[in-house]
């Protein structure tokens, strides 16, 4: 469930809490750094690309791309997250908006080489994800890509195994990607899944 106030309160300690989960190889952030690094390496194959980050948080990934000279746009619904990210990337174009409602009007008529989103789309239900990903495709340049990194599973069976193992830590309010189910809604797209950890992966649309 999207709650901007909750994310504002979490913003200052967000990176630390992620690191603790990632270091212990625990759900939900097991493989977090490897996932960000994989997306970074995909984008770095193209020089001087225009990148849109959906739900960029404190700008951990986009800051690296920004420092490399990439043109950065971003959408996040937390005012505090934006303030933190803007300090790191003063020339970036960041917009406060609830992406569950689409994208802000400031991005109309813009095209991007890469649209990325990490650990954000689990706030959308399965149907909402499908609609949103189709919507994002309207903002992609002819040879561009959409890269979605999140808590994600190849199959429903793997999700259920992780749920059992996680016990009380499992968040029942979040809806995670099951790739084998998602890909059925994109039969015409070049779509694939890159597993990163037991509970994380990247969906790559071309």
Secondary structure, 3 states (H helix, E strand, C coil): CCCHHHHHHHHHHHHHHHHHHHHCCCCCCCCHHHHHHHHHHHHCCCCCCEEEEECCCCCHHHHHHHHCCCEEEEEECCHHHHHHHHHHCCCCEEEECCHHHCCCHHHCCCCEEEEEEECCHHHCCHHHHHHHHHHHHHHEEEEEEEEEEECEECCHHHHHHHHHHHHHHCCCCCCCEEHHHHHHHCCCCCEEEEEEECCEEEEEEC
